[in-house]
Amino acid sequence: MSDTKLSEVFPGIFLLYLPLPMKPNIVNVYLVRGTHEENSEAEWALVDTGIGSKDSIAAFKDCLEIAGCRPEQIKKIVITHHHPDHFGCAGPYKKLTGAEVYIHPAEWERSQNFMPADRPRWVTDWFRSHGLPLENFGRIPKQRDFWQGMYRTAAPDVELSDGLRIPVGDRVLQAVWTPGHAAGHCVIYLPEELVMIAGDHLLPRITPHVGFGPSTEGNPLADFIASHEKIQKLDVDFVLPAHGGVFQDHIKRSNQIIKHHRVRLQQIVDILRRGPRNGYQLARRAFDFDDDSPVTYQFPATFETLAHAEYLRHQGKVNVEKDRDGTILYELSNGSY
């Protein structure tokens, strides 16, 4: 138990540092304690779960003991979004605690297809249409290969929706829908305490990934920026992120993240001034990688670049066309910039 990391970051709110098998190598999940006034009994909520690995589960159970929380006292498991480090142990913890699981319906839907048994042909075709040179990568890793055995979800008992208030004893957790990093991402706001459990929407040191992949619909970067403008209207003293330390001044950090994306958008425009490019070609210049860069870097960089290119397309500043091979090319619209 000496290696267990747990910190009471606000009265009755505990940060649990749970291990991950990749970078970042820790995810923060949160235990929130409320009290029932009529009998002074404690009720707890868990916000996010970590992954379903033996190491993470062992660390979680140690943290419960240190915090003085019996598993059966956890009545609600609230999930910010469907990614494995947030939802990957919901199944075992529901079984352990008997708690109700809360997740946005868009995130539950995406979790069902997170690790398909086989990669559909249309996905491979999509990769090729954006210029990804699959023949150079050999075997492309599948999510299932990495996360199998560590992604054990549970069907929602309650669907999260924007503004939903979740009682935890004498406390209230309020879901705030913040799409962008994921379509159904929700931050969890405690209006009485002025605390925001931010999931991956607002991080202190790194910029959350916003990508456009094979199953993406709409304009995720526009959603992400709008979600940041939305949370800036909340009265917040402390931000509790999924990665990194607790911090203050959420408006300053939010504006820094928005500025980062504005700079990246201008970078895409500057690249396109030299002529049309497919998504992979844009990504190589924007993220400065080459053929020897890891596949695990090249793919996310391409998806993030495509999110920016699609944002510009929705604004009418970029057009798309196809070359002879069916590859999608982005080019500046007449009169843009």
C-alpha positions in Angstrom: 0.0 0.0 0.0 3.0 2.3 0.3 3.1 3.0 -3.4 -0.6 3.9 -3.5 -1.2 7.5 -4.5 -4.3 9.3 -3.3 -4.8 13.0 -2.4 -7.7 14.8 -0.9 -7.7 17.8 -3.3 -10.9 19.4 -1.8 -12.8 18.5 1.3 -14.5 15.2 0.5 -13.0 15.0 -3.0 -10.2 12.5 -3.5 -7.9 12.2 -6.5 -6.8 8.7 -7.2 -3.7 8.2 -9.4 -4.1 5.0 -11.4 -1.4 3.4 -13.6 -1.6 3.2 -17.4 0.5 1.1 -19.7 1.4 4.0 -22.0 2.1 7.7 -21.9 0.7 9.5 -20.1 1.3 6.7 -17.6 -1.2 7.9 -15.0 -4.9 8.8 -15.2 -6.6 10.8 -12.4 -10.0 9.5 -11.3 -12.0 11.1 -8.5 -14.0 9.9 -5.5 -16.6 12.4 -4.2 -18.1 11.9 -0.7 -21.5 13.2 0.3 -23.4 12.8 3.5 -27.1 12.0 4.0 -28.3 14.5 6.6 -31.0 12.3 8.0 -28.7 9.6 9.2 -25.1 11.0 8.6 -24.4 8.1 6.3 -21.7 8.6 3.7 -22.5 8.1 0.0 -19.7 8.2 -2.6 -19.5 8.7 -6.4 -16.7 7.6 -8.6 -15.9 9.8 -11.6 -14.1 7.7 -14.3 -12.5 4.3 -13.6 -9.1 3.9 -15.1 -8.4 0.8 -17.2 -9.4 -2.8 -16.3 -5.8 -4.0 -15.5 -4.7 -5.9 -12.4 -2.4 -3.1 -11.4 -5.0 -0.4 -11.8 -7.7 -2.4 -9.9 -5.2 -3.2 -7.0 -4.3 0.5 -6.8 -8.0 1.5 -6.8 -8.9 -0.9 -4.0 -5.9 0.4 -1.9 -7.1 3.9 -2.4 -10.6 3.0 -1.2 -9.2 1.6 2.0 -7.1 4.7 2.6 -10.0 7.1 1.9 -12.3 5.1 4.2 -14.7 4.2 1.5 -16.3 0.8 1.5 -17.1 -0.4 -2.1 -20.8 -0.7 -1.4 -20.9 3.0 -0.4 -20.1 4.0 -4.0 -23.6 4.5 -5.4 -22.8 6.2 -8.7 -20.1 5.7 -11.3 -20.0 8.7 -13.6 -18.1 8.5 -16.9 -16.8 11.6 -18.7 -16.3 9.7 -22.0 -15.7 6.2 -23.5 -11.9 6.0 -23.9 -10.3 3.1 -22.0 -8.5 5.1 -19.3 -11.9 6.6 -18.3 -14.4 3.7 -19.0 -12.2 0.6 -19.1 -13.1 -0.7 -15.6 -16.7 0.2 -15.3 -17.8 -3.4 -15.6 -15.7 -4.7 -12.7 -16.5 -1.7 -10.5 -20.2 -2.0 -11.1 -20.0 -5.6 -10.0 -17.8 -4.6 -7.0 -20.0 -1.8 -5.8 -23.5 -2.3 -7.2 -23.4 1.4 -8.3 -25.4 2.9 -11.1 -23.4 3.8 -14.2 -23.8 7.2 -15.9 -22.5 7.9 -19.4 -23.6 10.0 -22.3 -25.5 7.9 -25.0 -23.1 8.9 -27.7 -20.2 7.6 -25.6 -22.0 4.3 -24.9 -22.6 3.9 -28.6 -19.0 4.5 -29.5 -17.8 2.1 -26.8 -19.7 -0.7 -28.5 -17.5 -0.4 -31.6 -14.3 0.6 -29.9 -12.5 -2.7 -30.5 -14.1 -4.4 -33.5 -12.9 -8.0 -34.2 -11.8 -7.0 -37.7 -11.1 -3.7 -39.4 -13.8 -3.2 -42.0 -12.7 -2.7 -45.6 -14.3 0.7 -45.7 -12.0 1.9 -42.9 -8.9 0.8 -44.9 -10.3 2.6 -47.9 -10.9 5.7 -45.8 -7.2 5.6 -44.6 -6.1 5.4 -48.3 -8.4 8.2 -49.4 -6.6 10.6 -47.1 -3.2 9.6 -48.3 -2.0 7.3 -45.5 0.6 5.0 -47.1 -0.6 1.7 -45.6 1.9 -0.3 -47.5 4.7 1.4 -45.6 3.4 0.5 -42.2 3.3 -3.3 -42.4 0.7 -4.5 -39.9 -1.3 -1.6 -38.6 -2.0 -2.2 -34.9 -5.6 -2.5 -33.9 -7.1 -1.1 -30.7 -8.2 -4.6 -29.8 -4.6 -5.8 -29.8 -3.6 -3.3 -27.1 -6.7 -2.9 -25.0 -8.1 -6.5 -25.0 -8.7 -7.5 -21.4 -8.4 -4.0 -20.1 -11.6 -2.5 -21.6 -14.4 -3.9 -19.6 -17.4 -1.6 -19.8 -20.9 -1.6 -18.4 -24.2 -0.5 -19.9 -25.5 2.8 -18.5 -28.2 2.8 -15.9 -28.7 6.5 -16.5 -27.8 8.5 -19.6 -25.9 11.7 -19.0 -27.3 14.8 -20.6 -26.4 18.4 -20.5 -27.4 19.9 -17.2 -28.3 16.6 -15.5 -28.0 16.9 -11.7 -26.7 13.9 -9.9 -27.2 13.8 -6.1 -24.5 12.3 -4.0 -25.7 12.7 -0.4 -25.8 16.4 0.3 -23.7 17.2 -2.8 -24.7 17.7 -6.4 -22.7 16.8 -9.5 -23.9 18.5 -12.7 -23.1 17.1 -16.1 -22.0 19.7 -18.7 -21.9 18.4 -22.3 -18.5 19.3 -23.9 -18.2 17.6 -27.2 -15.0 17.8 -29.2 -12.4 15.4 -27.7 -15.3 12.9 -27.9 -18.8 13.4 -29.2 -20.5 12.8 -25.8 -17.7 14.1 -23.5 -19.1 15.6 -20.3 -17.3 17.6 -17.6 -18.7 17.2 -14.1 -19.3 20.5 -12.3 -19.9 20.9 -8.6 -21.8 24.2 -8.5 -21.7 24.6 -4.7 -18.0 24.0 -4.4 -17.0 25.7 -7.7 -15.1 22.6 -8.7 -14.9 21.1 -12.2 -13.9 17.5 -12.9 -12.7 18.1 -16.4 -12.0 14.7 -17.9 -9.9 15.2 -21.0 -11.6 18.5 -22.0 -9.2 20.8 -20.1 -5.7 19.7 -19.2 -3.0 21.8 -17.6 0.0 20.9 -19.7 -1.0 19.1 -22.8 -3.6 19.9 -25.5 -6.4 17.3 -25.7 -6.5 15.4 -29.0 -9.3 16.4 -31.3 -9.3 14.2 -34.4 -11.3 13.4 -37.5 -11.2 9.7 -38.1 -13.1 7.1 -40.1 -16.3 7.2 -38.0 -16.2 10.9 -37.2 -19.2 13.0 -38.1 -19.6 16.8 -38.3 -17.0 19.3 -37.2 -15.3 18.1 -34.0 -12.9 21.0 -33.7 -15.7 23.5 -34.0 -17.5 21.5 -31.3 -14.4 21.6 -29.1 -13.9 25.3 -29.4 -17.6 26.0 -28.7 -17.3 23.7 -25.6 -14.4 25.7 -24.3 -16.4 28.9 -24.7 -19.2 27.2 -22.9 -17.1 26.2 -19.8 -15.7 29.7 -19.6 -19.1 30.8 -18.5 -19.0 28.5 -15.4 -17.8 29.9 -12.1 -14.9 27.6 -11.3 -12.2 27.9 -8.6 -10.5 24.5 -9.1 -10.1 22.3 -12.1 -9.6 18.6 -11.5 -8.2 17.2 -14.8 -7.7 13.6 -15.9 -4.0 14.1 -16.5 -1.7 16.5 -14.7 -2.2 18.4 -11.4 -5.2 20.4 -10.1 -5.1 24.0 -11.3 -6.9 27.3 -11.2 -7.9 29.9 -13.7 -9.8 27.7 -16.1 -10.5 30.6 -18.4 -6.8 31.4 -19.0 -6.0 27.8 -19.8 -9.1 27.4 -22.0 -8.0 30.4 -24.0 -4.5 29.0 -24.4 -5.9 25.8 -25.9 -8.2 27.7 -28.2 -5.2 29.9 -29.3 -3.2 26.7 -30.0 -5.8 25.5 -32.4 -6.1 29.0 -34.1 -2.3 28.8 -34.7 -2.6 25.3 -36.1 -5.4 26.4 -38.4 -3.2 29.2 -39.8 -0.4 26.7 -40.2 -2.7 24.5 -42.4 -3.6 27.5 -44.5 0.1 28.5 -44.9 0.9 24.9 -46.1 -2.0 25.0 -48.6 -0.8 28.2 -50.1 1.9 26.0 -51.7 -0.8 23.9 -53.4 -3.3 21.2 -52.7 -2.4 18.5 -50.2 -4.0 15.3 -48.9 -4.5 14.9 -45.1 -1.4 12.8 -44.6 0.8 15.3 -46.6 -0.6 18.1 -44.5 0.1 16.2 -41.3 3.7 15.5 -42.2 4.4 19.2 -42.6 2.2 20.4 -39.6 3.6 17.8 -37.2 7.1 17.5 -38.7 7.3 13.7 -38.9 8.8 11.4 -41.5 8.6 7.8 -42.6 10.6 6.5 -39.6 8.2 8.1 -37.1 6.1 5.6 -35.1 2.7 4.6 -36.6 1.2 5.5 -33.2 2.3 9.1 -33.9 1.6 9.3 -37.6 -2.0 8.2 -37.4 -3.2 10.6 -34.5 -1.3 13.4 -36.1 -3.1 12.8 -39.4 -6.5 12.6 -37.7 -5.8 15.9 -35.8 -4.7 17.6 -39.0 -7.9 16.4 -40.7 -10.0 17.9 -37.9 -8.4 21.3 -38.7 -8.8 20.9 -42.4 -12.4 19.9 -42.0 -13.0 23.0 -39.7 -11.6 25.2 -42.6 -13.8 23.3 -45.1 -16.9 24.0 -43.0 -16.0 27.6 -42.9 -15.7 27.7 -46.7 -12.0 28.6 -46.6 -11.0 25.2 -48.0 -12.4 23.0 -50.8 -11.9 19.3 -51.4 -11.4 17.5 -54.6 -10.2 14.0 -55.6 -7.2 13.1 -57.7 -7.1 10.3 -60.3 -6.5 7.7 -57.5 -9.5 8.9 -55.5 -7.3 10.5 -52.9 -9.0 13.5 -51.2 -7.1 16.8 -51.6 -7.6 20.0 -49.7 -7.0 23.3 -51.4 -7.6 26.9 -50.5 -10.9 28.5 -51.7 -10.6 31.5 -54.0 -10.1 34.6 -51.9 -9.3 32.7 -48.7 -6.8 34.5 -46.5 
